[in-house]
Amino acid sequence: MTIKKRKAYELEIIDLAFGGKGLAKPDGFPVFIDQCVPGDIVFAKITKKKKSWAQGKLINIIKQSPLRQEGKCQYCNFCGGCKWQQLGYDLQLEYKKRHVIESIEHIGRLKDIPVNDVIPSDRIFGYRNKMEFSCSSKRWLLPEELANQDIKKDFGIGLHVPGTFDKVIDIKQCEIMPSLGNEILDDVRKFIVKSGLPAYHLRNHEGFWRFLMLRHSVAFDTWMVNIVTREKNHDVVQELADILAKKYPEIASVMNNITDAKSGVSIGKEEICLYGKDYIKEKLGKFEFKISANSFFQTNTRACEKLYGKVAEFAALKGNEIVVDLYSGTGTIPIWLSGQAKMIYGIEIVKSAVIDAKLNARLNGIENCEFLEGDIKDVLPQLKQKFKKELKQNIDIMIIDPPRVGMHKDVVKQVLSIAPGKIVYVSCNPATLARDLEMLATEYEISQIQPVDMFPHTYHIESVALLHRL
């Protein structure tokens, strides 16, 4: 079979590729198709054709796989939030483990690395502590709505159709967010419609309402509502804040972030507290953290505790070690490990995150964590000199928790030159984990990798790798 662009074919899905797409191989030629599971027989149109692979769009399922199940969410086949609901959770974990193994072997070219079974998330619905919904002046219609001429293609607030920036599904019920969040979302939707102010137009960049961000504290069962608008209109947003605060005693904070930036980012150039405080508190283990509207915090609180528990287990600190945490963010890992080490240094390039980290350390009465602002490439050599001259001690353990793009090559070189006895690498991307481990494997033995599921019903997987210096 010769696969051609813009042609449609009957294909059998034989596997799930990393990234969550179904994989067909007509005559050995890989074709990737979204919204499919292994065992499906599908009719799909080829939308992209390269020399060694192609990408197709699902037209319809001719025969369903016995592995396929009904998703709990009515939007799961259209929204990009959690597309794996049609797979049983145990099967999701199997594929996630396999994707880690395949990345290590094929991208990192590393063989026989022990990869443990995935640690599951206790909750597979209602687990996200943060959701961000986009406002659109023209919502995307579901297939069953297209045939109804009475349906208006007007305001919508929800999540984007995958691969688009201007198509927003009007979400009435998000299953991966705690249920109260859906009630708040619906009240905000009704208020926006009645306000008479237009939603932001994602193409001409006009309109008032932009985003709604909801944060939930699992430990304290409190909520932050962050209303993002293009310009300031205090009377209107204050009225919305007052309505929400009166109706929901669980709401501890209502914020208004204001931004006219054309990029689809919800961080405001100006921020106003409309009700309560400008933060909510959350707990990881025994530690408390203040979370502001734009702070980074792991989105699955209880699974995060499992992740950090594994980091602590791999670090196996005895109390006299010097630890350096690269990409330390708001200080969660250093604070989690603080009672087990002599001193922990966190390096982070984002100024606001460093401020939050210092505040969180003070909040927990921690004195052996120091947070340094700057690029790792600049700060790490300075730390190395400090340890040699002043402390007469080497870095014992390094924690590395980079963003999805992984480590810069220059950072890898510096890590190798410092040569800590042990590295604990935390990754949210198996592909960049594999690439970075290949570079580190010249001087380190990779003892084991532990995947941890933070994102049920998605292909995303966190992993913790333990490395010992050869």
Secondary structure, 3 states (H helix, E strand, C coil): CCCCCCCEEEEEEEEECCCCCEEECHHHCCEEECCCCCCCEEEEEEEEECCCCEEEEEEEEEECCCCCCCCCCCCCCCCCCCCCCCCCHHHHHHHHHHHHHHHHHHHCCCCCCCECCCECCCCCCCCCCEEEEEEECCCECCHHHHCCCCCCCCCEEEEECCCCCCCEEECCCCCCCCHHHHHHHHHHHHHHHHHCCCECCCCCCCCCEEEEEEEEECCCCEEEEEEEECCCCHHHHHHHHHHHHHHCCCEEEEEEEECCCCCCCCCCCEEEEEEECCEEEEEECCEEEEEECCCCCCCCHHHHHHHHHHHHHHHCCCCCCEEEEECCCCCHHHHHHHHHCCEEEEEECCHHHHHHHHHHHHHCCCCCEEEEECCHHHHHHHHHHHHHHHHCCCCCEEEECCCCCCCCHHHHHHHHHHCCCEEEEEECCHHHHHHHHHHHCCCEEEEEEEEECCCCCCCCCEEEEEEEEC
